[in-house]
Amino acid sequence: MQHRTMAWRRVALSALGMLSMLGAACGFADMDLSCRGDQDCLDSELCHPDEQECVRRCATADECYEARPKCQPLSNWDTTKICTT
């Protein structure tokens, strides 16, 4: 009986390890959004010139996400809209 319990523990630990790796591969783990230029970001993003972080471009707030829910111009002179806090 104890052998069977140990086997199930190994299976459970293996499954947790696989989920952890899958989460990291799919972008669920904390990601480094730092950038030096737009080439370091996704096509739907740009590198914020002050924060040096990839931010999502948007036309409306519906395209933004919970962490940055507002869609506003990048600056007074650059009307490119990005998701902000």
N, C-alpha and C positions, 0 to 999 in steps of 0.2 A: 504494500500500500504506500509506503514512504517513497519507494522508487517512482511510482506513478505521479505522486505529488511533485517530486523534483523534476520530472519530465515536463509537467505542465508549467512549472515555474520557468523553465528554460524556454518553452514555447512563448509564454507571455512576455518575457524579457526580449526575446528576438523580435516579436511583433512590435513592441514599443520602440526598439531600435530602428526598425524599418520605417515606422510612422515618422519618427524623428528625421530620418534621412529624406523621406518623401516630402515632408513639410519644408525642409530647407531647400530641396530641389525645386519645389513649386513656388517658392517665394514666401512661404508663411513665416519663416524665421525672420528675426530682425535683419533688415537689409541696409547696406551702406548706400545712402543716396548722394554721397559727396561727389562733386564733379569739378572739372576744370574748364569744360566747354560743352556745348550742345552735343558734340559727338559722344560724350560719356553717358548720355541719357537715351531713353526710348524715343521713337519718332514722335510720340504724342506728348513729349516733355521738352523742357528747355532747362538749361543750367542757370539758376538764379544768380545774377551778377554779384549781389551782396552776400547772400547766404552760402554760395558755392554748393548748392544742393539741387538735385533734379526736382522740378515741380511740373505738374500737369498743366498743359494748355487747355483752355475751355472757351466756350461761347456762352454757356449759361451755367448756373449753379447745379443744375441736374447732372452735369458731367463730372462734378467734384465728388469727393469722398468725405467720410466722417471727420477725419483728422484735419482736413482743409476744406470746409464746406462752402466758402464764398468764392465767386468768380469775379475777379477785379483786375483792372489794368495793372501791368507790371510797375509802372511809375507814371508820373505826370507827363513825361515826354515819350514814353513807350506805351502805346495803347494795346499791345499784345496782352490778352487776358489770361490769367493763371489762377489756379485754385489756391486760396489763402485762408488763414485762420480768421 
